[in-house]
Amino acid sequence: MNTPWEMPTGAASQEEASFERRFPRRLGLMALAVGLLALAIVLRVVLLLLGPTRETLLEMAEQKRVTYQGAEPRGLILDADGNVLAGIRLRHEVSVDQTRIPDKASFARDVAPRLGLTPEEVLQKFQRASGAVWVLLAMDVPEEQANKLRAAFKDIPWFSLTDVPVRDYPEGSLASNVLGFVQAADQRGTLGVEQRYDALLAPAERVRSFPVDPSLAETMDWQPHERSLVLTIHRALQAEVEWLLDRYVHEQNAAGGAVVVLDVHTGAVLVMAGSPRPNLSDYDETVDYAMQPHGGFNRAIDSPYEPGSVFKVLVMAAALDAGVVDKTTVYNDVGIESAFNGPPVYNWDRKGHGQVTMQACLQYSLNTCLAWVAKQFPSENAFYSYLQAFGIGQYTGIDLAGENPGFLPRPGVAQWSHSDWVRQGFGQAVDVTPLQMAVAAAAIANGGYLMVPYVVQEIRVDGYVYHRDPEVVRQVISEKTARLMSQWLVPWDDGEAAQGRLPGYTIAGKTGTAEKVVKGVGYTPDLSNASYVGWLPADDPQVVVYAWLETPKGYWASRVVAPLFREVAERVAVFLGIPPDQVRHTLVQRQP
């Protein structure tokens, strides 16, 4: 009889047989587990030897990082060849914790001569900042003296010599009128490129992260934040033209002047010279220039004036394009022309010249003729639509802060009269800047297209380069009209523009001498604004040059500004590699 504790007959042998069947399978599973564990250990050792992957590093770095926020230096301004025009230098500032100075009088006697101060001046700084802990003693200590101060006070915890990055202009006055400057108080750009691109150039507050674990150093953000501008201006050419302009201003005892050189096809400013101009290394002098009430920081864009006969180029081009005159039109010059309700118009020489063609009117710069031409337009709107299309009385769009749009009296504007319409025919009753006139002239030289002028050709940000593309505002005149104007403006031997001719090159040019308008006085016959506009080569224009002298003692543009134009044009042609006419024509003939 079976009991609860007794195994049934044959059960033992069955269990033993089942165990024998399961044992090999359990042993295999155990071996597999041990093998996987060993493989994991080997892989871990290999990973430790080879180091973590970059993905792992980055993941770890994000978990164990500290951050630091600080300002990076202001961006650079470079010329077209990569020369630094506006950079960064370290300004050495000396500060002390006045609450920890053992003997202020003794310290003042010791440190004052090192800072170029008197002991009394140092003590006064302490008194003026009596409620402060740290007192600024000197803001801009010379490099050599800063090194001596570091050595003398290196173990003094209450003495601090800090290096502060500030704007630096290594070329002084070179292109200072174009660059503008940075205010000392708030480090904001003022005028010129500095103000126009201040948002991009300004010291940028940037958060940078650093790994706590030194082994993760390669994940640190090492790269500086690059922000720089590349100008269209070449330092060497700008310097040469500035030297020439300064010389003419000095020799002519002129109040000032400006020269603008443009690429007629793109609007790129190759030269923008002004005289006088500030030395950006002298902050007080620079601020004085900026505070002048009627412009003068950059005379090329902020000092409008009545241009005189250079304006006749625009009026004649408009008349030809509108069809109110042509190559066959003849004017009978008797030396006087009516101006509606205003005073009559006379020629500069007070003479009549008889039967003259439209080209002769330009060559001999006849006021009477251009006054008559202005009246040939069928309506006021027909006349002024062309002047506005040339950009007169408007901002040019130049990427510089401080531009003045000038003033174009016209119907609907206060103080306009019909006599203004006539007088504008020969360049009175209208205020323009040298840049406006250069841009308008370039529209004739390039075949009729008004371009937006610019001085920044590249913007570089964090390795990316953004190039400026030429921008056409509008077509003002036809290419046919433009070509004819270039032919008509080639100076005759006895023409007013003859002194601007450049040996080896055929130029198109025009003088302009205008009586200067003095506020509260009116026209002053003894003072003039003398200008010259021209482009070359006349049959294939590449550049336009505009030169202006304010109140030169030689008075007449044909005598004092035409030679300046010629010298500038010569240097521009050589610098840009524009071959003389004979060489250029020979090369063209040899082309297959």
C-alpha positions in Angstrom: 0.0 0.0 0.0 1.4 3.3 -0.8 2.0 6.0 1.8 2.0 9.7 1.3 5.8 9.7 1.8 6.6 6.8 -0.4 7.6 7.2 -4.1 5.6 5.3 -6.5 7.2 2.3 -8.0 9.5 3.4 -11.0 9.4 7.2 -10.2 13.0 7.5 -9.1 14.3 6.1 -12.3 12.0 8.4 -14.4 13.2 11.6 -12.4 16.8 10.7 -12.9 16.3 10.3 -16.6 14.6 13.7 -16.8 17.4 15.4 -14.9 20.0 13.9 -17.2 18.1 15.3 -20.2 17.9 18.9 -18.7 21.5 19.2 -17.4 23.3 19.8 -20.7 20.8 22.6 -21.6 21.3 24.4 -18.2 25.0 24.1 -18.6 24.9 25.8 -22.0 22.8 28.7 -20.7 25.2 29.3 -17.9 28.2 29.2 -20.3 26.4 31.7 -22.6 25.8 34.1 -19.7 29.4 33.9 -18.6 30.5 34.5 -22.2 28.3 37.6 -22.6 29.5 39.0 -19.3 33.1 38.5 -20.4 32.4 40.1 -23.7 30.9 43.1 -22.0 33.9 43.5 -19.8 36.3 43.3 -22.8 34.3 45.9 -24.7 34.2 48.2 -21.7 38.0 47.9 -21.4 38.4 48.7 -25.1 36.2 51.7 -24.8 38.1 53.0 -21.8 41.4 52.5 -23.7 40.1 54.2 -26.9 38.2 57.0 -25.1 34.5 58.0 -25.4 33.0 58.8 -28.7 32.4 62.4 -29.6 28.6 61.9 -29.2 29.2 60.6 -25.7 31.5 63.5 -24.9 28.9 66.0 -26.1 26.2 64.3 -24.1 28.4 64.3 -21.0 29.6 67.9 -21.6 26.0 69.2 -21.7 25.5 67.6 -18.3 28.6 69.0 -16.6 29.3 72.5 -17.9 29.5 76.0 -16.5 28.7 79.1 -18.5 30.4 82.5 -18.7 28.9 85.7 -20.2 31.1 88.5 -21.5 31.6 91.0 -24.3 33.8 90.3 -27.2 35.7 93.1 -28.9 34.2 95.3 -31.6 34.4 94.0 -35.1 37.2 95.0 -37.5 36.9 97.4 -40.6 39.3 96.5 -43.4 40.2 98.1 -46.7 39.7 96.3 -50.0 43.2 94.8 -49.6 42.7 93.5 -46.1 44.5 96.3 -44.3 43.1 97.2 -40.9 41.5 100.6 -40.8 39.6 100.2 -37.5 40.9 97.6 -35.1 41.3 96.9 -31.4 43.9 97.8 -28.9 44.2 97.1 -25.2 43.6 100.2 -23.0 45.4 99.8 -19.6 43.2 101.1 -16.7 44.5 101.5 -13.2 42.1 101.2 -10.3 42.6 100.8 -6.5 40.5 99.7 -3.6 40.9 102.9 -1.5 39.4 101.2 1.6 42.5 99.0 1.9 45.3 101.5 1.2 47.3 101.8 4.4 48.6 105.4 3.7 46.8 107.3 0.9 49.2 110.3 1.0 52.3 108.0 0.7 50.7 106.0 -2.0 49.8 109.1 -4.0 53.4 110.3 -3.9 54.6 107.0 -5.1 52.0 106.3 -7.9 51.4 109.8 -9.2 54.6 110.2 -11.4 54.0 106.7 -12.8 50.6 107.9 -14.1 51.7 111.3 -15.2 49.7 112.9 -12.4 50.6 115.0 -9.3 50.0 113.6 -5.8 47.3 116.2 -5.3 45.4 115.0 -8.4 45.5 111.4 -7.1 44.2 112.5 -3.7 41.4 114.6 -5.4 40.3 111.4 -7.2 39.9 109.7 -3.8 38.0 112.6 -2.4 35.6 112.8 -5.4 34.9 109.1 -5.0 34.7 109.1 -1.2 31.7 106.8 -1.2 33.1 104.3 -3.6 35.4 101.3 -2.9 37.3 101.1 -6.2 38.6 104.3 -7.7 39.7 104.7 -11.3 43.1 106.6 -11.3 44.1 106.3 -15.0 42.1 105.2 -18.0 44.8 104.9 -20.7 48.3 104.1 -19.4 51.0 103.7 -22.0 52.1 100.1 -22.7 55.6 100.6 -21.3 54.4 102.3 -18.2 51.8 99.6 -17.7 54.4 96.9 -17.7 56.4 98.8 -15.0 53.3 99.2 -12.9 52.5 95.5 -13.1 56.0 94.7 -11.9 55.9 97.2 -9.1 52.5 96.4 -7.7 52.1 92.7 -8.6 51.7 91.5 -5.0 49.4 94.3 -3.9 45.8 92.9 -3.8 44.1 96.4 -3.7 45.9 97.5 -6.9 44.3 96.6 -10.2 45.7 97.1 -13.7 43.1 96.0 -16.2 43.4 95.5 -20.0 40.3 96.8 -21.7 39.8 96.2 -25.5 38.9 99.5 -27.2 38.6 100.8 -30.7 41.9 101.7 -32.4 42.5 103.6 -35.7 46.0 102.7 -36.8 45.9 105.0 -39.8 44.9 108.1 -37.9 43.1 110.4 -40.3 43.1 108.1 -43.3 39.5 107.7 -44.5 38.4 109.1 -41.2 35.5 110.8 -42.8 34.3 107.4 -44.1 34.9 105.4 -41.0 33.3 107.6 -38.4 34.3 106.9 -34.8 33.2 105.1 -31.5 32.0 107.2 -28.5 34.2 106.7 -25.5 31.3 106.8 -23.0 29.0 104.1 -24.4 31.2 102.6 -27.2 28.5 103.3 -29.8 29.4 104.0 -33.4 28.9 107.6 -34.5 28.8 108.7 -38.2 30.2 106.9 -41.2 30.6 103.1 -41.3 30.8 102.8 -37.5 27.3 104.1 -37.0 25.7 102.6 -40.1 26.9 99.1 -39.1 27.0 99.5 -35.4 24.6 96.7 -34.7 27.0 94.3 -36.4 30.3 95.8 -35.2 29.3 96.4 -31.6 30.9 94.3 -28.8 28.7 91.3 -28.6 27.6 89.8 -25.3 28.1 86.1 -25.8 27.5 83.2 -23.5 30.3 80.6 -23.7 30.2 77.2 -22.0 33.2 75.4 -20.4 33.3 71.7 -19.3 33.9 71.0 -15.6 35.8 67.8 -16.5 39.2 68.6 -18.0 39.0 65.5 -20.1 36.2 67.2 -22.0 38.2 70.2 -23.0 37.9 69.5 -26.7 34.2 70.2 -26.4 34.9 73.8 -25.3 33.7 76.6 -27.5 37.1 78.1 -28.5 36.1 80.0 -31.6 35.9 83.8 -31.4 32.8 85.6 -32.8 34.1 87.0 -36.0 32.5 90.2 -37.3 34.3 92.3 -39.8 33.6 94.6 -42.8 35.7 94.9 -46.0 35.4 98.3 -47.7 35.6 99.1 -51.4 38.3 101.7 -50.6 42.0 100.9 -51.2 44.2 102.4 -48.5 47.0 103.3 -50.9 44.8 105.1 -53.4 42.8 106.8 -50.7 46.0 108.1 -49.1 47.3 109.5 -52.4 44.1 111.3 -53.2 43.9 112.7 -49.7 47.4 114.0 -50.0 46.5 115.7 -53.3 43.3 117.2 -51.9 45.1 118.5 -48.8 47.7 120.1 -50.9 45.2 121.9 -53.1 43.2 123.1 -50.1 46.3 124.5 -48.6 47.7 126.1 -51.7 44.3 127.6 -52.6 43.6 128.7 -49.0 40.3 127.0 -49.4 37.8 126.4 -46.6 37.8 122.7 -47.6 37.1 120.3 -50.3 36.1 116.7 -51.3 37.0 114.2 -54.0 34.8 111.2 -54.9 35.8 108.4 -57.2 33.1 105.8 -58.2 33.1 102.6 -60.3 30.4 103.7 -62.8 29.1 100.2 -63.4 28.7 99.1 -59.8 28.4 102.2 -57.7 31.4 101.1 -55.5 33.1 104.0 -53.9 36.8 103.7 -54.7 37.8 107.0 -53.1 36.0 109.4 -50.7 38.3 112.1 -49.6 37.6 115.1 -47.5 39.7 118.0 -46.3 40.1 119.0 -43.6 39.2 115.8 -41.7 39.6 114.5 -38.1 42.5 112.4 -36.8 40.6 109.5 -35.2 43.5 108.9 -32.9 42.7 112.3 -31.3 39.3 111.7 -29.7 38.7 115.3 -28.7 39.5 116.6 -32.2 37.2 114.0 -33.7 34.3 115.0 -31.4 34.8 118.6 -32.4 34.4 117.7 -36.0 31.3 115.7 -35.3 29.7 118.6 -33.4 29.9 121.1 -36.2 26.4 122.4 -36.8 26.4 122.4 -40.6 28.3 119.2 -41.4 31.9 119.0 -42.4 32.8 115.6 -40.9 32.4 114.1 -44.3 32.1 116.9 -46.9 31.3 114.4 -49.7 28.0 113.6 -48.1 27.1 116.1 -45.5 27.9 119.5 -47.0 25.4 120.5 -49.8 26.2 123.5 -52.0 25.1 125.1 -55.2 27.2 123.3 -57.8 27.1 125.8 -60.7 27.9 124.6 -64.2 28.6 121.0 -63.5 24.9 120.7 -63.1 24.5 121.6 -66.8 25.5 118.1 -67.6 22.4 116.7 -66.0 20.1 119.3 -67.6 21.5 118.8 -71.1 21.2 115.0 -70.8 17.6 115.4 -69.7 16.8 117.7 -72.6 18.4 115.4 -75.1 16.6 112.4 -73.7 13.2 114.2 -73.6 13.7 115.4 -77.2 13.4 119.1 -76.5 16.9 119.6 -78.1 19.1 117.5 -80.4 22.4 117.6 -82.3 21.0 120.2 -84.8 19.6 122.6 -82.2 21.2 126.0 -82.3 20.8 128.8 -79.7 21.3 132.5 -80.5 23.3 133.7 -77.5 23.0 137.5 -77.1 24.5 137.4 -73.6 21.3 137.6 -71.6 18.2 135.3 -71.0 15.0 136.0 -69.2 14.2 134.0 -66.1 10.4 134.6 -65.9 9.8 136.6 -62.8 13.4 136.6 -61.6 16.5 138.6 -62.5 17.9 138.0 -66.0 20.6 135.4 -66.6 24.1 136.4 -67.8 27.1 134.4 -68.9 30.1 134.1 -66.7 32.0 136.4 -69.0 29.1 138.8 -69.5 29.4 138.3 -73.3 27.1 136.9 -76.1 28.5 134.2 -78.3 26.1 134.3 -81.2 24.8 131.1 -82.9 26.0 128.1 -80.9 25.2 124.4 -80.9 24.2 122.5 -77.8 27.7 121.0 -77.6 29.2 124.4 -77.7 26.9 125.5 -74.9 28.5 122.9 -72.7 32.1 123.5 -73.9 31.9 127.2 -73.3 29.7 126.8 -70.2 27.0 129.3 -71.3 24.5 130.1 -68.6 22.1 131.8 -71.0 21.9 128.7 -73.2 21.2 126.3 -70.4 18.6 128.6 -68.9 16.9 128.6 -72.3 17.2 124.8 -72.6 15.5 124.4 -69.2 12.5 126.5 -70.5 12.2 124.2 -73.6 10.7 121.4 -71.4 7.0 121.3 -72.1 6.1 121.5 -68.4 7.5 121.9 -65.0 6.8 118.2 -64.3 8.8 117.1 -67.3 11.8 119.1 -66.1 11.7 118.0 -62.5 10.9 114.4 -63.2 14.4 114.1 -64.8 16.2 115.9 -61.9 14.5 113.7 -59.4 15.3 110.6 -61.5 19.0 111.6 -61.3 18.6 111.5 -57.5 18.8 115.3 -56.9 17.3 116.3 -53.5 17.2 112.7 -52.4 19.4 110.3 -50.3 21.7 108.3 -52.5 21.3 105.2 -50.3 25.1 105.2 -49.5 25.8 102.9 -46.5 27.2 105.7 -44.4 25.5 107.6 -41.5 25.4 111.3 -41.7 24.2 111.9 -45.3 22.4 115.1 -46.2 20.0 114.8 -49.1 20.5 118.3 -50.3 17.6 120.4 -51.5 15.7 120.7 -54.8 13.2 123.6 -54.9 10.3 122.5 -57.1 6.6 123.0 -57.6 4.7 122.3 -54.4 7.7 123.1 -52.2 7.8 126.3 -50.2 9.7 129.3 -51.6 9.8 127.8 -55.2 9.3 130.2 -58.1 9.4 129.9 -61.9 12.8 131.7 -61.9 14.2 128.7 -59.9 13.3 126.5 -62.8 15.4 128.6 -65.1 18.3 129.1 -62.7 18.5 125.4 -62.0 19.3 125.0 -65.7 22.8 126.3 -65.0 23.2 125.0 -61.4 21.8 127.7 -59.1 18.8 127.4 -56.8 19.7 123.8 -56.0 21.9 122.2 -53.3 23.8 119.0 -53.9 26.5 117.0 -52.3 29.6 115.8 -54.2 28.4 112.2 -53.9 25.0 113.1 -55.4 26.7 114.7 -58.4 29.1 111.8 -58.8 26.3 109.3 -58.7 24.2 111.3 -61.2 27.3 111.7 -63.5 28.0 108.0 -63.3 24.4 107.4 -64.6 25.4 109.2 -67.8 28.8 107.5 -68.0 27.5 103.9 -67.6 24.8 104.2 -70.3 21.9 105.8 -68.3 21.6 103.8 -65.1 21.4 105.3 -61.6 23.3 103.1 -59.2 23.2 102.9 -55.4 26.7 103.8 -54.1 28.3 101.7 -51.4 31.5 101.5 -49.4 31.1 98.0 -47.8 31.7 95.2 -50.3 31.9 92.3 -47.8 30.4 91.4 -44.5 32.2 88.5 -42.7 30.4 86.8 -39.8 31.6 83.6 -38.2 33.2 82.2 -41.3 30.4 83.3 -43.7 31.1 86.0 -46.3 28.3 88.1 -47.7 29.2 90.0 -50.9 27.4 93.2 -51.9 25.8 93.0 -55.3 25.5 96.2 -57.5 22.0 97.7 -57.3 20.3 99.6 -60.1 17.8 102.3 -58.9 16.4 103.1 -62.3 17.3 103.9 -65.9 17.3 107.7 -66.2 18.2 108.3 -69.8 18.7 106.1 -72.9 22.1 104.6 -73.8 22.0 106.6 -77.0 21.7 109.9 -75.0 24.4 108.7 -72.6 26.8 108.0 -75.5 26.2 111.4 -77.1 26.8 113.2 -73.8 30.1 111.4 -73.4 31.1 112.6 -76.9 29.9 116.1 -76.3 31.9 116.5 -73.0 35.3 115.6 -74.5 37.0 118.9 -73.8 37.8 121.2 -76.7 41.2 123.0 -76.8 39.5 126.3 -76.0 36.8 124.8 -73.8 36.4 125.5 -70.1 37.2 121.9 -69.2 40.5 121.7 -71.2 42.8 121.9 -68.1 41.4 118.7 -66.9 42.6 116.7 -69.9 44.8 113.7 -69.1 47.6 112.9 -71.6 47.1 109.5 -73.2 43.4 109.4 -72.2 40.3 110.8 -73.7 38.1 112.1 -70.9 34.6 113.5 -70.7 34.6 116.5 -68.3 32.8 119.7 -67.2 33.8 122.5 -64.9 31.5 124.4 -62.5 32.1 127.7 -60.8 29.3 129.0 -58.6 29.1 132.2 -56.5 29.0 131.0 -52.9 25.8 131.6 -51.0 26.4 133.0 -47.5 23.6 132.7 -45.0 22.0 136.1 -44.3 24.0 137.7 -47.1 23.1 135.8 -50.3 25.4 135.4 -53.3 28.9 136.7 -52.7 30.8 137.5 -56.0 34.2 137.2 -54.3 33.7 133.7 -53.0 33.1 130.6 -55.1 32.4 126.9 -55.0 34.6 125.4 -57.7 34.0 121.8 -59.1 35.0 119.5 -61.8 33.2 116.2 -62.9 34.6 113.8 -65.4 34.9 110.2 -66.4 37.3 108.1 -68.3 37.9 106.7 -70.8 35.3 108.7 -72.6 34.4 106.0 -75.1 34.4 103.2 -72.5 33.9 104.8 -69.0 35.2 102.9 -66.0 35.3 105.6 -63.3 33.9 109.0 -62.5 35.8 111.5 -60.6 34.2 114.5 -58.8 36.4 117.2 -57.2 35.2 120.3 -55.2 37.0 123.1 -53.5 35.1 125.5 -51.3 36.1 129.2 -51.6 39.5 128.7 -53.3 41.5 131.9 -53.8 41.9 131.1 -57.5 38.1 131.2 -57.8 37.6 129.6 -61.2 37.2 125.8 -61.5 39.0 125.8 -64.8 42.1 127.1 -63.1 42.1 125.5 -59.6 40.0 122.3 -59.7 40.6 121.1 -63.3 44.3 120.4 -62.4 43.2 118.6 -59.2 40.9 116.4 -61.3 43.7 115.7 -63.7 46.1 114.6 -61.0 43.5 112.4 -59.3 42.4 110.8 -62.6 46.0 110.0 -63.4 46.6 108.2 -60.1 43.3 106.4 -60.4 44.1 105.2 -64.0 47.5 103.9 -62.9 46.2 102.2 -59.7 43.3 100.5 -61.5 45.4 99.5 -64.5 43.3 101.4 -67.0 45.5 101.5 -70.2 46.0 104.6 -72.2 43.7 104.9 -75.3 46.3 103.9 -77.8 47.3 100.7 -75.9 43.6 99.9 -75.2 42.6 100.3 -78.8 45.5 98.2 -80.0 44.6 95.4 -77.6 41.0 95.5 -78.8 42.1 95.3 -82.5 44.2 92.3 -81.8 41.4 90.3 -80.2 40.2 87.5 -82.4 
